[in-house]
Amino acid sequence: MLIDSHLDLAWNAGQGRDLTQELTELRRTDPLAPTQTATVTFPELAAAGLRVAFGTLFALPQTPEHDGYVDHAGARAQALAQLAQYERWQEEGWLRLLRTRADIQEHLSAPPDRLGVVLLMEGADPVSGPDDLAFWQERGVRLIGPAWGRTRHAGGTDAPGPLTPEGRELVQAMRDLGLTLDASHLDDAAFWDAAETGVQMVSSHANARALVPGNRQLSDEMARHIVSTGGVLGLVVHSKFARPGWRPGNERAPLSDLVRHAEHFAALVGWEHLGLGSDLDGGFGAEKTPAGIDRYRDLTRFLDLLPQEAQAGVRGENWQRWLLEHLFSN
């Protein structure tokens, strides 16, 4: 059984990918080829044994490379379109949206027939304010990462800064509603502002800053704090976040580099707090994954390199425990 805490499924559908196809079929007609070789489709995830994924609502801001939102309305429109995509997939039988502990228990006790998805909002700009959280909670969102780059809520990747006053109000409201904060992408200042509120945290997809510098990664102190709230650390499967100084065009990082991140975190917090947060096809393809990860089912090659006694936990048992302890009871 695999559980993965970060997959941009609906975002990929919005890029024109049909995730209901077999992977080899998608690759023949992929609109993102040849620069992003796909690794994820629903049949591929099923073949890998993936039972639960944290599926994102990811609103892309405008950047020099991408068209995207420039205000809250644009961010909300993107997130709502992705939410509608998950709901269509549920109606078609490709997945089941999981909102409660009972949903998780029922899903994992039944024979595998479709993917279970817990909704995670990556970047909080689709949320208009604290009073809007109830809307997203009702629609199934259970985790929110306030930042990607800089948002109106927080400093983020390559964009240092604290929580804004609006961001602090949002995080406090998340805490009061029992929503979980995803610390991935948060700048240090924003992270420690959020920590002061007492909100429960996870990191859905980040590796160790001690091995690869930069505020996209977790410092040792951040990792320890996340675990102190009961959280799990999801390891991201990207050469840039596995090997320091890696650049596109370099040979892909070896899997041993990713194993070093797992070992580093395990020495800090214990293997029981580590899981997968692959982010595969999260704006990159097999060209940027560690060597040996050419499609989703290849993740087992990484897991097989971990200590035997840790493998089942990292594969899914640690995230399963977290879900049963922290997802809403009803």
Solvent accessible surface area in square Angstrom, and as a share of the most:
residue,aa,sasa,rsa
1,M,92,0.41
2,L,8,0.04
3,I,0,0.00
4,D,0,0.00
5,S,0,0.00
6,H,0,0.00
7,L,1,0.00
8,D,9,0.04
9,L,2,0.01
10,A,2,0.02
11,W,27,0.10
12,N,5,0.03
13,A,21,0.16
14,G,64,0.62
15,Q,68,0.30
16,G,51,0.49
17,R,7,0.02
18,D,64,0.33
19,L,3,0.02
20,T,37,0.21
21,Q,37,0.17
22,E,96,0.43
23,L,1,0.01
24,T,76,0.44
25,E,67,0.30
26,L,3,0.01
27,R,78,0.28
28,R,178,0.65
29,T,98,0.57
30,D,12,0.06
31,P,74,0.47
32,L,36,0.18
33,A,48,0.37
34,P,119,0.75
35,T,104,0.60
36,Q,40,0.18
37,T,41,0.24
38,A,0,0.00
39,T,1,0.00
40,V,4,0.02
41,T,0,0.00
42,F,10,0.04
43,P,28,0.17
44,E,1,0.01
45,L,2,0.01
46,A,75,0.58
47,A,61,0.47
48,A,23,0.18
49,G,30,0.29
50,L,8,0.04
51,R,27,0.10
52,V,0,0.00
53,A,0,0.00
54,F,0,0.00
55,G,0,0.00
56,T,0,0.00
57,L,0,0.00
58,F,13,0.05
59,A,6,0.04
60,L,22,0.11
61,P,28,0.17
62,Q,109,0.48
63,T,37,0.22
64,P,137,0.86
65,E,134,0.60
66,H,94,0.42
67,D,133,0.69
68,G,25,0.24
69,Y,26,0.10
70,V,109,0.63
71,D,77,0.40
72,H,55,0.24
73,A,68,0.53
74,G,25,0.24
75,A,0,0.00
76,R,53,0.19
77,A,61,0.47
78,Q,49,0.22
79,A,0,0.00
80,L,61,0.30
81,A,62,0.48
82,Q,16,0.07
83,L,1,0.00
84,A,35,0.27
85,Q,31,0.14
86,Y,0,0.00
87,E,44,0.20
88,R,112,0.41
89,W,10,0.04
90,Q,54,0.24
91,E,147,0.66
92,E,110,0.49
93,G,38,0.36
94,W,86,0.30
95,L,0,0.00
96,R,48,0.17
97,L,8,0.04
98,L,1,0.01
99,R,69,0.25
100,T,18,0.11
101,R,84,0.31
102,A,56,0.43
103,D,30,0.15
104,I,0,0.00
105,Q,105,0.47
106,E,100,0.45
107,H,10,0.05
108,L,29,0.14
109,S,94,0.61
110,A,44,0.34
111,P,110,0.69
112,P,100,0.63
113,D,115,0.60
114,R,88,0.32
115,L,10,0.05
116,G,0,0.00
117,V,0,0.00
118,V,0,0.00
119,L,2,0.01
120,L,0,0.00
121,M,0,0.00
122,E,10,0.04
123,G,6,0.06
124,A,0,0.00
125,D,11,0.06
126,P,1,0.00
127,V,0,0.00
128,S,57,0.37
129,G,11,0.11
130,P,43,0.27
131,D,141,0.73
132,D,18,0.09
133,L,0,0.00
134,A,57,0.44
135,F,71,0.29
136,W,1,0.00
137,Q,35,0.16
138,E,134,0.60
139,R,73,0.27
140,G,2,0.02
141,V,0,0.00
142,R,20,0.07
143,L,0,0.00
144,I,1,0.00
145,G,2,0.02
146,P,0,0.00
147,A,1,0.00
148,W,73,0.26
149,G,18,0.18
150,R,142,0.52
151,T,12,0.07
152,R,72,0.26
153,H,0,0.00
154,A,2,0.01
155,G,1,0.01
156,G,0,0.00
157,T,31,0.18
158,D,126,0.65
159,A,15,0.12
160,P,93,0.58
161,G,12,0.11
162,P,77,0.48
163,L,10,0.05
164,T,44,0.26
165,P,115,0.73
166,E,61,0.27
167,G,0,0.00
168,R,79,0.29
169,E,97,0.43
170,L,1,0.00
171,V,0,0.00
172,Q,63,0.28
173,A,19,0.14
174,M,0,0.00
175,R,96,0.35
176,D,103,0.53
177,L,66,0.33
178,G,31,0.30
179,L,2,0.01
180,T,3,0.02
181,L,0,0.00
182,D,2,0.01
183,A,1,0.01
184,S,3,0.02
185,H,16,0.07
186,L,2,0.01
187,D,11,0.06
188,D,41,0.21
189,A,44,0.34
190,A,0,0.00
191,F,0,0.00
192,W,98,0.34
193,D,25,0.13
194,A,0,0.00
195,A,13,0.10
196,E,132,0.59
197,T,14,0.08
198,G,56,0.54
199,V,1,0.00
200,Q,42,0.19
201,M,1,0.00
202,V,0,0.00
203,S,0,0.00
204,S,0,0.00
205,H,2,0.01
206,A,0,0.00
207,N,0,0.00
208,A,0,0.00
209,R,54,0.20
210,A,64,0.49
211,L,33,0.16
212,V,11,0.06
213,P,103,0.65
214,G,38,0.36
215,N,27,0.14
216,R,21,0.08
217,Q,3,0.02
218,L,3,0.02
219,S,17,0.11
220,D,34,0.18
221,E,100,0.45
222,M,1,0.01
223,A,0,0.00
224,R,118,0.43
225,H,44,0.19
226,I,0,0.00
227,V,23,0.13
228,S,86,0.56
229,T,36,0.21
230,G,29,0.27
231,G,0,0.00
232,V,0,0.00
233,L,0,0.00
234,G,0,0.00
235,L,0,0.00
236,V,0,0.00
237,V,0,0.00
238,H,16,0.07
239,S,0,0.00
240,K,101,0.43
241,F,27,0.11
242,A,0,0.00
243,R,100,0.36
244,P,69,0.44
245,G,58,0.55
246,W,8,0.03
247,R,144,0.53
248,P,88,0.55
249,G,84,0.80
250,N,74,0.38
251,E,160,0.72
252,R,68,0.25
253,A,0,0.00
254,P,48,0.30
255,L,21,0.10
256,S,62,0.40
257,D,9,0.05
258,L,0,0.00
259,V,14,0.08
260,R,112,0.41
261,H,0,0.00
262,A,0,0.00
263,E,85,0.38
264,H,45,0.20
265,F,0,0.00
266,A,13,0.10
267,A,93,0.72
268,L,40,0.20
269,V,23,0.13
270,G,19,0.19
271,W,55,0.19
272,E,89,0.40
273,H,35,0.16
274,L,0,0.00
275,G,0,0.00
276,L,0,0.00
277,G,0,0.00
278,S,0,0.00
279,D,13,0.07
280,L,1,0.01
281,D,3,0.01
282,G,22,0.21
283,G,36,0.35
284,F,9,0.04
285,G,2,0.02
286,A,11,0.09
287,E,72,0.32
288,K,61,0.26
289,T,1,0.00
290,P,0,0.00
291,A,44,0.34
292,G,20,0.19
293,I,0,0.00
294,D,56,0.29
295,R,58,0.21
296,Y,0,0.00
297,R,95,0.35
298,D,12,0.06
299,L,0,0.00
300,T,53,0.31
301,R,120,0.44
302,F,0,0.00
303,L,0,0.00
304,D,79,0.41
305,L,98,0.49
306,L,6,0.03
307,P,44,0.28
308,Q,144,0.64
309,E,147,0.66
310,A,5,0.04
311,Q,21,0.10
312,A,51,0.40
313,G,13,0.12
314,V,0,0.00
315,R,57,0.21
316,G,0,0.00
317,E,94,0.42
318,N,7,0.03
319,W,0,0.00
320,Q,50,0.22
321,R,84,0.30
322,W,3,0.01
323,L,0,0.00
324,L,52,0.26
325,E,96,0.43
326,H,38,0.17
327,L,5,0.02
328,F,42,0.18
329,S,64,0.41
330,N,150,0.77
